C-alpha cells in the first residue's frame, strides 16, 4: 500500500513537468510588403526588432517594400534544447535574422491552420504549378510550415491601400 501511495505521489508531483512544453517568450515581428508577402523574425527586445524592420525599410524597394509592420511579445514553443533564436536562425537561409514569405506561402499557412495539411498542399501545388506531390510537400514543409510557430499572420490591407493611393498621387 505504501508503494502505491508513494508512486501516486511521485506521479502527481512530476507528471505535469514531464508533459509541459518549454515556452520561450520573444518579440515576434512581421513586416508586410506591397505584394502581400511578409518578412518575419524574432528578437530579444523591441528595439532590436525595430532595428531589423528599419533596415528592411531602407534596403527593400518595389513590391518587396515594407508598408506595415507589427511587433508582439509572444510565447513560442521550444521543441529542442536550442534557444528559440538559434532555432530560428538555423531555419533561415544563411542564418539570417529574418525570412521572406510570399503571399502564397502565407495563404498556405493560413489554410494549414484552418483546413489541414491536405488542403494546404493542394493549394500550394496549384498556386505554384507544381506537378509532383512529393516536391510540393517537401517545399511546403521545409520552406514554409517550419515558420508557423514564429508567425501571428497579420494582414493589414487598410495600411497597404493607404500606401498605394498615397504613392500613386506622387
Buried (B, 14 or more C-beta within 10 A) or exposed (E): EEEEEEEEEEEEEEEEEEEEEEEBEBBBBBBBBBBBBBBBBBBBEEEBBBEBBEEBBEEBEEEBBBBBBBBEEBEBEBEEEEEBBEBBBEBBEEEBBBBBBBBBBBBBBBBBEEEEEEEBBBBBBEBBEBEEEEEBBEBBBEBBBBBEBBBEBBBBEEBBEEBEEEEEEE
